[in-house]
Every structure is written in structure tokens, then in C-alpha cells.
Amino acid sequence: MTESSGTPGIDSTVPPSGTGCVECLEIGGWWFHLRRCAQCGHIGCCDSSPAQHASAHASTTGHQIVRSFEPGEDWFWHYGESQYYDGPALAPPDSHPVDQPAPGGNVPPDWQNHLN
């Protein structure tokens, strides 16, 4: 693993895996907000989303730091320490496209009733 940022668990050269939650897109699911793995670029859905794929990715891979993948947000979260984290600029893009709705994916009409 390359630690180009000098921060363990962050590779600032890796681009995001796409514009939506990888697993939700594969299964026809949906997400509330998106998180980007700071180590490998995996895009997963947040813990308010029904499937919580970003934290599942952290659990299965050991990649503990994510960055928000929402427009206008630049905060990092460290799952292992359960706290916000300072991090470097990551490879673009910084978020999903501004015109991509949130929630996204195959959103049910009563989506608010399915948030965690």
C-alpha cells in the first residue's frame, strides 16, 4: 500500500471507485449519503443508509478512515477511533456530481422510513 499522504491509512493518489455506492449499485439498492475510503477509494453508503456499506467495508478490510463524498463536505471520519480526523486533499473528484440526487440509487418513495 502506498501512503502518499504520509498519514497511515490514507493514500491521496487513489481516485474514488465511482459516483455511487459500489454495493448498492450492484444489488439495485439505494443510499442516503456517500463515504469514500481514504485508503483505496471505495465508495460506500453512510451509516444512516439501510445497508451501511462504508462501515462494512472498513470492518472487512481494516481501512478505518473515510472522507465524506458529498458536495461541499471535506471531513474525514476514523471508524477505529470513532472521531473526526484531519486529512489531506485526495485525488479528484471530491464528491459525487452536484446534480446527482441524495439520496441516490433505487430510492423507494418512503425512503425516510428506512434510514438508520
C-alpha positions in Angstrom: 0.0 0.0 0.0 1.2 3.5 -0.8 0.9 6.0 1.9 1.4 9.1 -0.4 0.0 11.5 2.1 2.3 10.5 4.9 -0.7 9.6 7.0 -1.2 5.8 7.8 -4.5 4.6 6.2 -4.7 7.4 3.6 -3.5 7.2 0.0 -4.2 10.6 -1.5 -3.4 9.3 -5.1 -6.2 6.8 -5.4 -9.3 8.1 -7.2 -12.8 7.2 -6.0 -14.3 4.0 -7.3 -17.2 5.7 -8.9 -20.1 8.1 -8.2 -22.3 5.9 -6.1 -22.2 3.1 -3.5 -20.5 0.2 -5.2 -22.6 -2.5 -3.4 -25.9 -0.7 -3.7 -25.4 -0.2 -7.4 -24.6 -3.9 -7.8 -27.8 -5.1 -6.0 -30.2 -2.3 -7.1 -30.2 -0.7 -3.6 -30.0 3.0 -2.6 -28.1 5.3 -0.2 -28.7 8.4 1.8 -25.1 9.8 1.7 -21.8 8.6 0.4 -18.4 8.0 2.1 -15.1 7.5 0.3 -12.4 5.1 1.7 -9.3 7.2 2.1 -7.1 4.2 1.6 -8.5 2.5 -1.5 -11.2 4.9 -2.9 -14.1 2.5 -2.3 -17.4 4.5 -2.4 -19.9 3.2 0.1 -23.1 4.3 1.7 -23.2 6.0 5.1 -24.4 4.6 8.4 -27.8 6.3 8.1 -28.3 4.3 4.8 -30.1 0.9 5.1 -27.1 -1.2 4.1 -24.2 0.8 5.7 -21.7 -0.3 3.2 -18.9 2.2 4.1 -18.6 0.9 7.6 -18.9 -2.7 6.4 -16.0 -2.0 4.1 -14.0 -0.6 7.0 -14.8 -3.7 9.1 -13.9 -6.2 6.4 -10.8 -4.5 5.0 -9.3 -2.7 8.1 -9.4 0.6 6.1 -10.5 2.8 9.0 -10.6 6.3 7.5 -13.3 7.6 5.2 -14.0 11.1 3.8 -17.4 12.4 3.0 -18.2 12.1 -0.7 -20.9 14.7 -0.5 -20.6 18.1 -2.4 -19.2 20.8 -0.1 -18.1 18.4 2.6 -14.4 17.7 3.3 -14.4 16.0 6.7 -12.8 12.7 7.5 -14.0 10.0 10.0 -11.9 7.4 11.7 -14.0 4.3 12.4 -11.5 2.8 14.7 -11.2 5.9 16.9 -14.9 7.0 16.4 -13.9 10.5 15.8 -13.4 13.1 13.1 -10.0 13.2 11.6 -7.8 15.7 9.7 -6.6 14.5 6.3 -5.0 15.8 3.1 -6.6 16.6 -0.2 -7.5 13.4 -2.0 -7.4 12.6 -5.8 -10.3 14.2 -7.6 -13.2 14.2 -7.7 -14.0 15.3 -4.2 -17.7 14.3 -4.3 -20.3 12.7 -6.4 -21.6 15.1 -9.2 -23.5 18.0 -7.8 -26.6 17.2 -10.0 -26.7 13.6 -8.6 -29.5 13.4 -6.1 -29.1 12.4 -2.5 -30.5 10.0 -1.6 -29.4 8.1 -4.7 -29.7 4.8 -6.4 -33.0 2.9 -6.5 -34.7 5.1 -3.9 -38.2 4.0 -2.6 -40.9 6.6 -2.2 -40.9 6.1 1.6 -37.1 6.3 1.9 -37.3 8.4 5.1 -38.8 5.4 6.9 -35.8 3.2 6.1 -33.0 5.4 7.5 -30.9 4.1 10.4 
